[in-house]
Amino acid sequence: MSEVIDRVNPRAVLSALMGFKERGSSVLSYILMKQEGKPVPPSEIQKALNISPSNLSHSGRNLEKLGLIKRSPDGYTPNIGAVINVLLSVVMDLVKRVEDLEKVIEEK
């Protein structure tokens, strides 16, 4: 699992997620919420999000390429380590930006 986390580029993931239509983000969100130690079946995701099998397959393929989920015949499983890695990267970037802004404000 650490190999997958090491391969995930948080900036690339964020950039790709920003470019996703709402569907891709919704699929990831649903998988994260519903996953309880076992894959989430595609039929469940399709029904819950009211999307076609081809749309789910496309979104799933993109999320898998980003390293955020794993697809199997049983369904979709989130790569929690990769998701946390991306979130931590975003938080650290935001903290740095806030610190930089605070310095600018103090200088004035």
C-alpha beads as a LAMMPS data file, in Angstrom:
LAMMPS data file: protein, C-alpha beads

108 atoms
107 bonds

1 atom types
1 bond types

-500.0 500.0 xlo xhi
-500.0 500.0 ylo yhi
-500.0 500.0 zlo zhi

Masses

1 110.0

Atoms # bond

1 1 1 0.000 0.000 0.000
2 1 1 2.824 2.433 0.745
3 1 1 4.010 1.997 -2.846
4 1 1 0.696 3.349 -4.107
5 1 1 0.794 6.248 -1.655
6 1 1 4.330 7.106 -2.764
7 1 1 3.186 7.205 -6.392
8 1 1 0.304 9.575 -5.721
9 1 1 1.157 13.131 -6.670
10 1 1 -1.140 15.332 -4.557
11 1 1 -0.885 18.317 -6.892
12 1 1 -1.716 16.206 -9.930
13 1 1 -4.632 14.620 -8.086
14 1 1 -6.009 17.987 -7.019
15 1 1 -5.637 19.375 -10.495
16 1 1 -7.444 16.379 -11.955
17 1 1 -10.187 16.509 -9.333
18 1 1 -10.752 20.186 -10.073
19 1 1 -11.147 19.262 -13.730
20 1 1 -13.625 16.482 -12.985
21 1 1 -17.219 17.091 -13.575
22 1 1 -19.256 16.844 -10.403
23 1 1 -19.843 13.165 -11.195
24 1 1 -16.233 12.104 -10.495
25 1 1 -16.122 13.882 -7.169
26 1 1 -19.540 12.492 -6.246
27 1 1 -18.400 8.952 -7.016
28 1 1 -15.310 9.338 -4.824
29 1 1 -17.346 10.896 -2.029
30 1 1 -19.926 8.107 -2.136
31 1 1 -17.277 5.381 -2.109
32 1 1 -15.563 7.013 0.864
33 1 1 -18.824 7.307 2.805
34 1 1 -20.166 3.834 2.066
35 1 1 -17.002 1.757 2.249
36 1 1 -17.005 -0.413 5.356
37 1 1 -14.043 -2.697 4.768
38 1 1 -15.447 -4.185 1.592
39 1 1 -15.813 -2.933 -1.982
40 1 1 -18.837 -0.817 -2.852
41 1 1 -20.751 -2.545 -5.674
42 1 1 -21.097 -0.539 -8.894
43 1 1 -24.862 -1.113 -8.960
44 1 1 -25.195 0.556 -5.558
45 1 1 -23.218 3.597 -6.691
46 1 1 -25.188 3.848 -9.943
47 1 1 -28.493 3.723 -8.118
48 1 1 -27.488 6.148 -5.355
49 1 1 -26.010 8.725 -7.730
50 1 1 -28.392 8.076 -10.620
51 1 1 -25.601 7.589 -13.149
52 1 1 -25.210 5.161 -16.016
53 1 1 -22.824 2.203 -15.945
54 1 1 -20.617 3.859 -18.576
55 1 1 -20.410 7.113 -16.600
56 1 1 -19.485 5.202 -13.458
57 1 1 -16.901 3.170 -15.339
58 1 1 -15.348 6.347 -16.759
59 1 1 -15.254 8.066 -13.359
60 1 1 -13.934 4.924 -11.680
61 1 1 -11.188 4.542 -14.257
62 1 1 -10.100 8.161 -13.744
63 1 1 -10.139 7.838 -9.954
64 1 1 -8.130 4.628 -10.211
65 1 1 -5.544 6.292 -12.477
66 1 1 -5.150 8.959 -9.798
67 1 1 -4.548 6.262 -7.195
68 1 1 -7.598 7.244 -5.139
69 1 1 -9.561 4.014 -5.544
70 1 1 -9.059 0.402 -6.511
71 1 1 -11.483 -1.290 -8.861
72 1 1 -12.219 -4.997 -8.690
73 1 1 -14.979 -7.284 -9.931
74 1 1 -16.618 -6.864 -6.508
75 1 1 -16.678 -3.080 -6.662
76 1 1 -14.762 0.019 -5.732
77 1 1 -12.546 0.468 -2.681
78 1 1 -11.015 3.797 -1.652
79 1 1 -7.278 4.095 -1.201
80 1 1 -7.564 5.828 2.157
81 1 1 -3.824 6.430 2.424
82 1 1 -3.762 8.262 -0.899
83 1 1 -6.823 10.337 -0.014
84 1 1 -5.263 11.318 3.327
85 1 1 -1.988 12.117 1.572
86 1 1 -3.783 14.505 -0.778
87 1 1 -5.742 16.120 2.057
88 1 1 -2.609 16.623 4.163
89 1 1 -0.840 18.162 1.209
90 1 1 -3.701 20.612 0.726
91 1 1 -3.770 21.511 4.421
92 1 1 -0.002 22.058 4.525
93 1 1 -0.179 24.224 1.411
94 1 1 -2.999 26.302 2.915
95 1 1 -1.101 26.745 6.187
96 1 1 1.930 28.011 4.276
97 1 1 -0.211 30.433 2.286
98 1 1 -1.822 31.777 5.454
99 1 1 1.600 32.216 7.066
100 1 1 2.841 34.075 3.984
101 1 1 -0.212 36.347 4.071
102 1 1 0.296 37.005 7.779
103 1 1 3.882 38.095 7.072
104 1 1 2.690 40.486 4.371
105 1 1 0.094 41.954 6.736
106 1 1 2.662 42.358 9.536
107 1 1 5.009 44.219 7.189
108 1 1 2.366 46.843 6.459

Bonds

1 1 1 2
2 1 2 3
3 1 3 4
4 1 4 5
5 1 5 6
6 1 6 7
7 1 7 8
8 1 8 9
9 1 9 10
10 1 10 11
11 1 11 12
12 1 12 13
13 1 13 14
14 1 14 15
15 1 15 16
16 1 16 17
17 1 17 18
18 1 18 19
19 1 19 20
20 1 20 21
21 1 21 22
22 1 22 23
23 1 23 24
24 1 24 25
25 1 25 26
26 1 26 27
27 1 27 28
28 1 28 29
29 1 29 30
30 1 30 31
31 1 31 32
32 1 32 33
33 1 33 34
34 1 34 35
35 1 35 36
36 1 36 37
37 1 37 38
38 1 38 39
39 1 39 40
40 1 40 41
41 1 41 42
42 1 42 43
43 1 43 44
44 1 44 45
45 1 45 46
46 1 46 47
47 1 47 48
48 1 48 49
49 1 49 50
50 1 50 51
51 1 51 52
52 1 52 53
53 1 53 54
54 1 54 55
55 1 55 56
56 1 56 57
57 1 57 58
58 1 58 59
59 1 59 60
60 1 60 61
61 1 61 62
62 1 62 63
63 1 63 64
64 1 64 65
65 1 65 66
66 1 66 67
67 1 67 68
68 1 68 69
69 1 69 70
70 1 70 71
71 1 71 72
72 1 72 73
73 1 73 74
74 1 74 75
75 1 75 76
76 1 76 77
77 1 77 78
78 1 78 79
79 1 79 80
80 1 80 81
81 1 81 82
82 1 82 83
83 1 83 84
84 1 84 85
85 1 85 86
86 1 86 87
87 1 87 88
88 1 88 89
89 1 89 90
90 1 90 91
91 1 91 92
92 1 92 93
93 1 93 94
94 1 94 95
95 1 95 96
96 1 96 97
97 1 97 98
98 1 98 99
99 1 99 100
100 1 100 101
101 1 101 102
102 1 102 103
103 1 103 104
104 1 104 105
105 1 105 106
106 1 106 107
107 1 107 108
